[in-house]
Amino acid sequence: MNLPVFFLENPTQTTHLSDEDSHHASKVLRMGVGSEFYLLDGNGTKYLSKIIKIEGKKVYFNELKVVENLPENPQKLHLWIAP
């Protein structure tokens, strides 16, 4: 089974998901306390985390464990758009 993936800019400096992600996790995916998921920080680091509390419209998590830490890709992408 694949774990859900959420994005947080600074996952080590917060303890809860955004309101939109909290709604998606708790209502759409029906995740509960103890459910695991991945967090991406946009810098190549993937964290494994676990829901510890769902309170109102917030989903709180802990146990950030680095699963994968990818270095910056040395290849550059050039995108050309023609009118």
Secondary structure by P-SEA (a helix, b strand, c coil): cbbbbbbbccccccccccaaaaaaacccccccccccbbbbccccbbbbbbbccccccbbbbcccccccccccccbbbbbbbcc
